[in-house]
Amino acid sequence: MKNQSSNAGKLTVLPLLFMTAALFMTLRNMPAMAQTGLQMVFFNFVTVFAFLIPIALVSAELATGWPENGVFHWVEAAFGTKAGFLAVWLQWIQSIFGITSILAYVGGTLAYTFNPELGNNKYFITISILVIYWVATFMNFKGTKRSGQISSIALNVGVLFPTVLLIIAGIIYAVKGNPIHIDLSLTEANLVPSITNTGALILFLNFVFGFVGIEVSATHAKEVVNPQRNFPIALFAAAIIGFLLTLFGAFAVGFIVPLEEINSVNGAIQAFSLVLTEYHLQWIIPIIAFLIAMGAAGQVSTWVVGPIKGLWAAGIQGNLPTYFQKVNKDEVPTRMLIGQAIFISLIGLLFLVTSNVNSMFLILTAIAVILYCIMYILMFASAIKLRYTQPDVHRAYKVPGGKFGIWLVCGIGALCALACFFIGFIPPTPLPVTNTTQYFILLTIVILVFVAIPFIIYKFRKKSWKAS
């Protein structure tokens, strides 16, 4: 009875699996993946073995050895509080830009439910960002259990169901003898991308960053029933399911939609539209668009509370003013959530001053990519150091292969993150600003400012900030 009582309200494997998958699973990346043609197999192979597996393995080890506060506690244990604060700050701040870009995608997808042209209307996109995010914020005031319920519903109804339908649509399209728009010839040029093709490298980021955030669920590790056993299970299951469905979904888009016509944001809806129109079922398109938007909104809801809990954990150790440390009866840092919502609202309002919604989307994504890469490099470095400095800490899961194994896994993951860091500075096409120099300067200034902020806060912190 005592054990049952202590587990009341805690997460089991299935809700944690849904929360983890909801952090990264989306139809949003499938169109960009499809634009690479058959090279998506190569890109997916690299993504899985150079990024997804290293993050999953390392997160499982660190979360079961140091389950308290996610990446903050991991990096702090290895390099001290200042480095830990920087890591969790980067995880949080990139989510601000990442969430805003996802919200813009939600708005664009919602437009398909009644008027697709609104997807490029900056006023509609801005209103969508503000309304959806504030609703998601207040819904998360009820704590982790409520967040898990939202994630489960959104993932099943708005991601898994439409993705399975999309895959089925692709199969039906191919079986009916329609022209396959992906070049399936098994030539070296068709299978392996050229490193001089900057367009392909930029698209590669959509593969890699289709799986970012899988480590964020570690902030809930201490709220999980038997985390040493259940956390790795949920982590690996989510990674496998996400990888397979995303790959097959991208193939479906590539089968149905001509390469040069794929919309990099709403390509999944394009594929559904083409197939359903052929069978005179256009009336289903708005329903599917609504479900996909719901799935993306559920992803936003999961990101609302995940990184902020890690930042709050750093805050109560004296790294943030006491004002932001207050939690409600459900142990949710509500003041931090409100502050986060205000910040995202301000960034969302930037869409009003741009003439091109897609340009702002590209800039936000690039900023998120670069900031997150720095955090991942810190995480991999921490895993290596902790193997040497704290070898006796019990880890229910351990990266196999001893010290060679941890160096190999973390080295591969860190190199992939470093590559993505530099790719993030490559100007996309069309260019979102006047020229490439302006684009590079803009990104550099933004990155330097947001990397400097945690160091400034840490320097001027007060003893009174530390929770007693």
Disulfide bonds with the S-S distance in Angstrom:
none
